[in-house]
Amino acid sequence: MNLDTSHLSKRILSIDILRGLVMIIMALDHTRDFFHIEAMTANPLDPQTTTGILFFTRWITHFCAPIFVFLSGLSAYLSSQNKSSEKAGGFLLKRGLWLIIVEIIIISLGLTFNPFYNFVILQVIWVIGWSMILLGLLSRISRNAVLIIGLIIVFGHNIFNLFPAPEDESLGLLLKVFFTAFGTVVPLSSTHLLGVFYAILPWTGIMFIGYGIGNWYSKGYDAIERKRNLIISGTLSIFLFMFLRFINLYGDPAPRKEYHDAFKNLLSFFNVSKYPPSLQYTCMTIGVALLFLAFTEKMKNWFSRISSIYGAVPFFYYVIHFYLLHTVLVIAFFATGFTSNQIVQIPFWFRPNEFGFNLSIVYLIWIAVVAMLYLPCKWFKGYKEKHNQWWLRYV
């Protein structure tokens, strides 16, 4: 979720290419959630029960959220270059609050199609909103302070996995929301639930790191030095992931398991925790992102042209793709013989546990939905480049 990338894409195309690529891949995971026959009943990352292609289908989408958040921080830094710290910070505060509202009202509806909001889902837009609010406050100090705090959070938050949960329920809930949330469901009433699936601060740390290295993309920064910085930091991140995963002592709440099967051991090695984003998970995903940025800065081909279209309008794409996917789900729901008596489901309406297709159909639906979004995204990208209304900065 960027702030204002129209100027950015003209200078550093690799950022929009990478953002667009993760947006495309992200849609695969949501398509799987809606349409795969086992999405509601099985864990695609369990080496004991999964298949190679199913594991890959879920695992490759692990790269989307952290890169999404990381690039938001980078874009926030670039957006602030010609503004005072007060003005830049003030915009981040307003942008963050807006995103939290969008998550609750617009994204949750697109995900669930439940007009009564019986189950409100808080995910990546929620944590981007909170991260921007915190960034808006701390960026007034200095970029280095933001970077240092981000590194401390990313490297240190897994220490909470070493201690038992507090006995006090209120303190335990706060700890979950800010540090360890996964599947934290908070009853709001007898009929309404709040699902907190993304812990705030671990993702904030990733955004802070993106903001902290934003000066590598500042005007006048040497391109060769930028590439060298990206290669070194990306390589070190990947090696740190491999080292931590091998010693199996710190950096992930789900340690690597040993099986009497080489393939299962391979899957277990890469089965790192996203909820919350562990240190190992962050090193694996952001390390690859840094290397991608290093080697695609001058990329100009059909792939870069297509991917950068999606990457230039991520908020537009993100919102629309949920509504399009869920509309296709409604059509498939009735087309496969389900009735109106089976509409109401938790968390997603029109998504019974027994509904679904094999992975081949899931991939076909994913490709079709992404293709259908290309022209709308291209139109909106052109509209943003030709217009300067205030509200465009928020979408």
N, C-alpha and C positions, 0 to 999 in steps of 0.2 A: 504494500500500500504506500504509494509515494505521495509527495507533497505537490510538486509541480515539476514534471520531468520533460516538458516540451523543449526547454532550452538544453537540458542534459543530453537528450538523445542526439542532438546535433553535434555535440562535442565528443562524448564517450558512448559510442553505439553499443559497446559490449555490455553496458549496464542494462539497457533496454532489451538486448538479446537474451541475457541471462534471466531477467525478470519475466520476459515472455515465455521462455522455455519452462520455468517453474510453474507459470500459470497454466500452460498446456498440460503438464504432467499432473498438477494438482487436480484437474478435472477428472483424471483417470481414477483417483481415489474416491471421489464423490460418486462417480458413475458406478464403481464397484459397490459402494455402500447401498446405493439405491437398487441395483439390478443383479448383483451376483447372488446365486442361490444360497450360498453359505455365509453371506456377509453378516447376518444377524445371529448366526448359530455357531460359528467356528472362528478361531484365531488364525489368520493367514500367516502369522509370524512364528507359530509354534513348530519347531523343527520336528517334533514327534508326529504331527498330523498333517502338515502342509505339503504342498508340492513345490517344485522349483519355480515354476512359472507363477504360481499364486504368491509365493513368498516375494518374488521379484516385483510383482504388480503392486504389492503393498509397500515393500522396502524402498523402491525408487521414489515413492512419493514422500518419504521421510525428508528429502532434500528441500521440499517446497516451503514449508513454514519458516524454518530458520533462515533460508536465503531471502525470503519475502521480508522478514523482520530486519535482517541485516541490511538489506538494500534500502529499507525505509529509513534507517538511521543514517546511511550514507547520503541519501537524497535530502534528508533534513539538514545535514551540514551544508551541502551545496546550495540549498534554497536559502540558507541564512547568510550567505557571503556578502550580500549587498544591503544587509539590514542591521540595525542596532541589535544588541543582545536582548534588549527589552522587547522590541518589536518581534524578533524571531521567536523568542520564548513565549510571548503572548499568543502568537499564531499557533504554536505547538499545543498550548493549553486548550485553545478553542478547537483545534483539529482533533485532539485526543478525546475531548468530551463528545464531539460530534460522532466519532467512530464508535464509542461505547453505546450511544443512543441508536446508531445504525445497527449494531450487532443485536441489540435487544428487540428492536421493532421490525427492521427490514430483513436482516439475515436469518433470524430465527423463524420468521414466517416463511421465507423461501425454503429453508431446510425442512420444516415440519408440515407446512400447509395447514397448520392448525390455527384458525382464525380466533380461537379463544385463548391462545397462548397458555395452554395447560402445562407445557414444558418449554421453558425458555433455555436456549443453549448458548453458553458463553465460550467462544473459541478464539481463533487467532485475531479477529478484528477487535475483540474485547481487550486482549493483551497489548495489541499495537496502540489502542487508545490510551490505556494506562501508561504504557511506556513513553508515549509522546508527552503525556502530562508530566511525568517525572523528568523527562529530557528537557521539557520547557523550563522546569525549575532549575535543574543542575547545569544546563548549558550556559547559564548566565555567569557561572563561576569561571570555567575555562574548558576547552576541548580536552586537555590532558586530564583534568579531573574526571570528566565523563568517561574517558578511556580507562583510567585506572579503576574506577568504581565498576565499570563493566567487566573488566578482567577479574576483579575480586569476586564478583557475583558468579560469573561463569565457572571459575576454577574452584570456588568455595562452597557453592550451595549444596553440593552432594554430601557435605558433612552432616546435614540433617538426617541422612539415611543411617548414620551410625548411632543415633540416639533413639530411645523409645518415644512414642508420641506422648504429648502432655496429657495428664488426666483431666484437666479442665476442658470442658467441651468448647467453650468460646475461644480459648487460646488455641485449641486444636484445630478449630475451623479456620481461624486466621492463618495459622501455619499452613494449612492445606491450600487456601486461596492464594497466598503469596509465594509459597515455596514448593509444595508437593502435590498440588491438585491433580487427580485423575479420577474421573467419575464421581466427583464430590457433588452429591445431590442434596440440595437444601430445600426442605418443604416450606413453601410460602403460605400455603393453606391446605385444606383437605383435598383441594382439586388442582392446585397449581404447584409446580416444582421448578427449581432453578438448578440447572446442571452446569457446574464450573469444571470445564475440561482442560483449561490451560491455566497453569499457575503464573502469576504476574511476573515476579522478579527474575526467574531464570530467563524468560524471554526478553525482559528489559535489559539484562546484561548483554544479550546478543545485539540488540538495537544500539546500545551504548558503544559497543565495539565498532559497529558500522559507522556511527557518527565520529568516533575517535580516529578512524583512518581516512575520514572524508577529505582531509587536506591533501592526500595523495592525488586527488582528482581536481585540486584547485587550479585555477588559471595560472599558467606559468610553471607548474610543477613539471619537472623533467620526465618525459614519457619512459625513458630507459630506466631511470631510478624507480618509477612507479612499478614497472614490470618486474624489476628485481625484488622490490619489496613484496609484491604479490606472490612471486614464486617462492621466496624464502619463507614467508609466513604461512602460505598454503602447504608447503612441503613439511614444515615443522608441525603444523596442526595434524596432518595425516599420520606422521610418524608418532606423535604423542598419542593419538587414538590407538594405533597398533600396539604401542608399548603398554599403555594402560589396559587394553583389552587382553594382552598376553599375560601380564602379571596378575590381573583379575582381583585387585585389592581395593581400588578406589576409582570413582568416576562414573559409576552407574549403579542404580538401585537393583538391577537385575543382573547379577554376575553371569559370566559366560559358563555354560554347562558343558560337561563332557559326555559324549555318547560313544557307543561302540560302532560308530558309523562315520566315515570321513565326510560324507556330504552333510549329515546333520551337524557335525562339528563346524563345518564351514558356515552353515546358516546361523548357528548359535554365535559364532564369532561376530557376525554383522548384525545380530539382533539386539541392538542397543535401544535404550529407553527414550521415547519421545515425550512422555507425559510423567513428570516434566522433562524438558530437554536436558539430558545428563551431559556432563563434561565430555564423555566419550562420543556421544551423539553429536554434540556441537562441533567437536574437532573433526569428526568424519565429514559432516555436511559442509561446514564453512570452509574447511580446508580445500575441498573440491571446488567450491565456489570461487575462492581466491585464485586457484590455478586457472579456472575457466576464464575469469576476467583478464588474467595475464596474457593468455594466448588467443583471445578473440577481439582484442581492441581494434584491429584493422580488418576484421572479417567483413567481407562484402560478397554475399552470394544469395541464392534463393532462400536459404534457411534464415539468414540474418534478416532479410527483408520481411519474411513472414513473422518470425518470432518477435521482432521489434515492434510490430503493429500491436500485438497483444501486450507487450511490455510497456508500451507508452500509455495505456489506459487500463491499468490493473484494477482499479476500484470499479469501473464500469463493467469490466469483464467478470469480476468476482461476483458482483451482485446478480448480473443477468444470468450467469451460467447456472446458478442454483434454481432460479425460476424456470429456466428452460429444461433442465434435467428433471425437475419435479413434474413439469407439465407432461413430458414424455413418459414419466412413471405413471401418471394418472391414465394416460392412453393405454399403456401396456397392462395396467391393472385390470381395466375393464375388458381389454382385448383377449386376455388369457382366462376369462371366465369368473373373475372375482366380482362380488356384488356390493351394493351400497352398505349392506350390513357389516362388511369387513373393512370399511374405510378407516374408522377410528383406531389408530394404533399409537403406541408410544415406543420410540420418540417421533417416528415419521408416519403421518397419515398416508394411506394408500400403500403401505409397505408391510404386509403380513410376513411373518417369519418363513412361511412356506412358499412365498413368492420368489421368483428369480430365474436366472438363466445361467448357462455356463460361461466361462471366461471369454470364449470366442465372440459371443453376442455382446458381452460387456465392452470388449475392445471396439467392436463395430459401432456401438452406440456412442462411445467416447469420441471416436474419430468424427462421427457425423455431427455431434454437438459442437466440438471445437471448430469444425469447418463452417457450421452455420453461424458461428459468432465472428468469423473473420471480417465480413463486410460491415456489420454494425460497428465493430471496433475500429476498422479503417475509417469509417465515416466520422466517428466521434473523435478520433485522433486529429483528423483534418479540421473538425469544428473547433477543437481546443486551440489549434495553431492559428486559426483565423479570428478568434474572438478572445475577449479579455474580461468577461463578466466576473464579478467577485466569486460567484458560487462555483465556478469552474475549478477554483483552487481546492475545493473540498471534494471533488469527484475525479 
